[in-house]
Amino acid sequence: MTQALPGYVCPADDTRADIRTAPWCCPVCGGPWDLDFTPDPASPLEPAAGPNSLWRYGAALPLPGAFSVTMSEGNTPLVPLGERIHAKLDYLMPTLSFKDRGAVMLAELARRLRPERVVADSSGNAGTAVAAYCARAGLSCEVFVPEGTSAKKTGQMRAHGAAVRVIPGDREATAQAARAEADLPGVFYASHVFNPYFLHGTKTYVYEVWEELGGRLPEALVVPVGNGTLLLGAALAVEELARRGVRPPALIAVQAEAVALLAAAFAEGAEDAGPVPQLPTVAEGIAIPAPPRARQILAAVRKSGGTFLMVSDDRLREAQRDLARRGFFVEPTAAACWAAVGPAAPTDPLQGRTAVLPLCGAGAKTGLA
């Protein structure tokens, strides 16, 4: 079954590798992999005829054949949030965050590759999603988290049977510890950053928006960005749907002011972004001081005609409370987009365009900031 799986390709130097034998990163430059996979735009895309999960977009997904790992993830509601703005309620996923979209792909891939154990690193939501889907797939899982990670999130990981390793230091120290384990024999590194199968799971967010809007996309997609897994998945879907004649939207990326290296690089016209100090912010999910796919994120936003926006912690807190008063209790990171383009924004960054933004993590995981 694994012989039919698309292989890895490095976007920086075009190195190629079979996923059955490849290391977790490009052996030449050390960067993350992309996937040697492009859906055929002529293949029928009929999600209504598919299963009640993101596997309904099987024609656009890189895992061929029958799947077995699922918890009916996807199909989250799209609801009006303000004038010209809709919110997609991805915090209603099985593990309460959008990371389920990528985690189910990694778990299904790992099930087919049959490793001895699965290792992941996370600031919270990706770890809980990987833990849950590994449990569903019957896989042994170990999640590395930075000290200070929400006890509710680590508790959720342990409840799913994952071994949790708390690493002293920041998010980058946690990633380095996990990657040292990933180099060992028999280990599958379920990285939501380095493994491109995760991005092909998150792209279903946009496919669902397309389906829910009757075969079109809004004029802008507003996305919170740390490691960029949702934005890069969105960019994949936008390109794939454009080949089917769908008009592409602008990608508007939102960062917390405390860790906004990508926004700064974009403003300077830079093609890449160097690491910055890890400063505290209530938006822990996007507080990434050295995103490995920085170059790809910046290129995707520029190609779309989009931009970057930054929000302060004060605006994040108010946006979280404002959303709660509207009936949506999300974690601070999930409030970032509403803080950037909602009624409290100092200007109108949407410039009259229609937009969809994700509410991508439940407030039950963190409480109010």
HUKA-V677303 format. One record per residue. RES is the residue in three letters. PHI is phi in radians with two decimals (999 if undefined). D_LAST is the distance of its C-alpha to the last C-alpha in whole Angstrom. Layout:
res = (RES:RES)
phi = (PHI:PHI)
d_last = (D_LAST:D_LAST)
This chain:
res = (MET:THR:GLN:ALA:LEU:PRO:GLY:TYR:VAL:CYS:PRO:ALA:ASP:ASP:THR:ARG:ALA:ASP:ILE:ARG:THR:ALA:PRO:TRP:CYS:CYS:PRO:VAL:CYS:GLY:GLY:PRO:TRP:ASP:LEU:ASP:PHE:THR:PRO:ASP:PRO:ALA:SER:PRO:LEU:GLU:PRO:ALA:ALA:GLY:PRO:ASN:SER:LEU:TRP:ARG:TYR:GLY:ALA:ALA:LEU:PRO:LEU:PRO:GLY:ALA:PHE:SER:VAL:THR:MET:SER:GLU:GLY:ASN:THR:PRO:LEU:VAL:PRO:LEU:GLY:GLU:ARG:ILE:HIS:ALA:LYS:LEU:ASP:TYR:LEU:MET:PRO:THR:LEU:SER:PHE:LYS:ASP:ARG:GLY:ALA:VAL:MET:LEU:ALA:GLU:LEU:ALA:ARG:ARG:LEU:ARG:PRO:GLU:ARG:VAL:VAL:ALA:ASP:SER:SER:GLY:ASN:ALA:GLY:THR:ALA:VAL:ALA:ALA:TYR:CYS:ALA:ARG:ALA:GLY:LEU:SER:CYS:GLU:VAL:PHE:VAL:PRO:GLU:GLY:THR:SER:ALA:LYS:LYS:THR:GLY:GLN:MET:ARG:ALA:HIS:GLY:ALA:ALA:VAL:ARG:VAL:ILE:PRO:GLY:ASP:ARG:GLU:ALA:THR:ALA:GLN:ALA:ALA:ARG:ALA:GLU:ALA:ASP:LEU:PRO:GLY:VAL:PHE:TYR:ALA:SER:HIS:VAL:PHE:ASN:PRO:TYR:PHE:LEU:HIS:GLY:THR:LYS:THR:TYR:VAL:TYR:GLU:VAL:TRP:GLU:GLU:LEU:GLY:GLY:ARG:LEU:PRO:GLU:ALA:LEU:VAL:VAL:PRO:VAL:GLY:ASN:GLY:THR:LEU:LEU:LEU:GLY:ALA:ALA:LEU:ALA:VAL:GLU:GLU:LEU:ALA:ARG:ARG:GLY:VAL:ARG:PRO:PRO:ALA:LEU:ILE:ALA:VAL:GLN:ALA:GLU:ALA:VAL:ALA:LEU:LEU:ALA:ALA:ALA:PHE:ALA:GLU:GLY:ALA:GLU:ASP:ALA:GLY:PRO:VAL:PRO:GLN:LEU:PRO:THR:VAL:ALA:GLU:GLY:ILE:ALA:ILE:PRO:ALA:PRO:PRO:ARG:ALA:ARG:GLN:ILE:LEU:ALA:ALA:VAL:ARG:LYS:SER:GLY:GLY:THR:PHE:LEU:MET:VAL:SER:ASP:ASP:ARG:LEU:ARG:GLU:ALA:GLN:ARG:ASP:LEU:ALA:ARG:ARG:GLY:PHE:PHE:VAL:GLU:PRO:THR:ALA:ALA:ALA:CYS:TRP:ALA:ALA:VAL:GLY:PRO:ALA:ALA:PRO:THR:ASP:PRO:LEU:GLN:GLY:ARG:THR:ALA:VAL:LEU:PRO:LEU:CYS:GLY:ALA:GLY:ALA:LYS:THR:GLY:LEU:ALA)
phi = (999:-1.22:-1.09:-1.56:-1.35:-1.03:-1.59:-1.59:-2.49:-1.46:-1.24:-1.54:-2.34:1.18:-1.07:-2.15:-2.70:-1.36:-1.14:-1.25:-2.16:-1.27:-1.21:-1.27:-2.38:-1.09:-1.24:-1.53:-1.93:1.38:-1.51:-1.29:-1.45:-1.86:-1.98:-1.42:-2.69:-2.38:-1.07:-1.30:-1.14:-1.52:-1.29:-1.06:-2.06:-2.18:-1.06:-1.10:-1.57:-1.64:-1.24:-1.45:-2.87:-1.20:-1.17:-1.10:-1.73:-0.92:-1.13:-1.87:-1.83:-1.54:-1.83:-1.33:1.42:-1.28:-1.82:-2.23:-1.65:-2.93:-2.32:1.00:-1.22:1.68:0.96:-1.33:-1.16:-2.01:-2.22:-1.12:-2.09:-2.89:-1.08:1.28:-2.05:-1.99:-1.99:-1.80:-1.54:-1.31:-1.31:-1.62:-1.17:-0.94:-1.79:1.32:-2.71:-1.15:-1.09:-1.02:-1.05:-1.47:-1.13:-1.15:-1.18:-1.13:-1.16:-1.15:-1.10:-1.10:-1.02:-1.31:-1.45:1.01:-1.30:-1.26:-2.73:-2.00:-2.14:-2.46:-2.28:-2.90:-1.58:2.68:-1.17:-1.12:-1.13:-1.17:-1.17:-1.09:-1.06:-1.14:-1.32:-1.15:-1.05:-1.11:-1.56:1.30:-1.88:-1.28:-2.36:-2.28:-2.05:-1.66:-2.31:-1.30:-1.05:1.62:-1.08:-0.83:-1.09:-1.16:-1.27:-1.16:-1.11:-1.15:-1.04:-1.13:-1.08:-1.43:1.68:-1.37:-1.44:-1.86:-1.98:-1.53:-1.84:-1.06:1.86:-1.68:-1.07:-1.20:-1.09:-1.14:-1.08:-1.12:-1.13:-1.15:-1.20:-1.13:-1.20:-1.12:-1.37:-1.37:-1.10:1.36:-1.84:-1.80:-1.53:-1.44:-1.50:-1.32:-1.81:-1.51:-1.61:-1.23:-1.06:-1.07:-1.11:-1.29:-1.44:-1.20:-1.13:-1.14:-0.95:-1.30:-1.04:-1.19:-1.03:-1.00:-1.17:-1.20:-1.62:1.30:1.59:-2.45:-2.14:-1.21:-1.34:-2.55:-1.97:-1.77:-2.40:-1.26:-2.32:-2.16:-1.42:1.44:-1.20:-1.32:-1.12:-1.23:-1.12:-1.07:-1.09:-1.04:-1.11:-1.04:-1.14:-1.15:-1.24:-1.08:-1.18:-1.71:1.61:-1.54:-1.20:-1.37:-1.57:-1.38:-1.73:-1.91:-1.70:-2.06:-2.19:-1.33:-0.97:-1.17:-2.38:-2.11:-1.11:-1.24:-1.08:-1.16:-1.11:-1.08:-1.12:-1.49:1.35:-1.35:-1.56:-2.48:-2.35:-1.40:-1.17:-2.24:-1.10:-1.45:-1.75:-1.22:-2.72:-1.25:-1.58:-1.11:-1.21:-2.07:-1.54:-1.93:-1.41:-2.59:-1.17:-1.09:-1.79:-0.97:-1.05:-1.19:-1.09:-1.07:-1.15:-1.15:-1.14:-1.12:-1.06:-1.38:1.38:-1.61:-2.75:-1.95:-2.21:-2.11:-2.31:-1.42:-1.10:-1.10:-1.20:-1.09:-1.09:-1.15:-1.14:-1.07:-1.21:-1.10:-1.10:-1.09:-1.20:-1.63:1.85:-2.03:-1.70:-2.13:-1.32:-0.98:-1.01:-1.23:-1.56:-1.06:-1.19:-1.16:-1.10:-1.43:-2.20:-1.36:-1.12:-1.51:-1.11:-1.17:-2.29:-1.89:-1.14:-1.37:0.90:1.43:-1.40:-1.31:-2.64:-2.18:-2.25:-1.64:-1.77:-1.83:-2.69:-1.36:-1.14:-1.07:-1.39:-2.29:1.38:-1.31:-1.31)
d_last = (46:44:47:46:43:42:42:40:40:39:38:39:42:43:44:44:44:44:41:43:44:41:39:35:35:38:41:42:39:36:34:33:35:35:37:41:41:41:41:45:44:47:46:45:41:41:38:39:42:39:37:34:32:31:35:36:36:38:41:38:37:38:39:42:44:42:39:38:34:32:30:30:27:27:28:25:25:25:24:24:21:23:26:27:24:24:21:22:20:20:17:20:22:23:20:18:17:20:21:23:26:26:26:29:31:31:32:35:36:36:37:40:40:40:39:39:35:32:30:26:23:20:16:16:17:20:21:20:22:25:25:26:28:30:30:32:34:35:34:33:30:28:25:24:20:19:18:14:14:12:15:14:15:18:19:20:22:24:24:26:28:27:28:24:25:22:23:23:22:20:20:23:24:23:25:28:28:28:31:33:33:34:37:39:41:40:36:35:32:29:27:25:26:30:31:32:32:28:29:31:29:26:29:29:26:28:32:30:29:33:34:32:33:36:37:35:32:30:31:28:25:22:20:17:19:18:22:23:24:23:24:27:28:28:30:32:32:33:36:37:37:39:42:42:42:39:38:35:32:30:27:24:22:18:17:14:16:15:17:19:23:24:23:25:28:28:29:31:33:33:33:31:28:29:26:24:22:19:16:12:10:6:9:11:13:15:15:19:21:24:24:28:28:27:31:31:27:29:32:31:29:32:34:32:33:29:27:23:20:18:14:13:9:10:11:8:6:9:10:8:9:12:13:12:15:17:17:15:12:10:8:6:10:12:11:12:16:15:14:17:19:18:20:17:19:21:24:25:25:26:29:30:30:29:26:24:20:19:16:16:13:13:9:12:11:8:6:4:0)
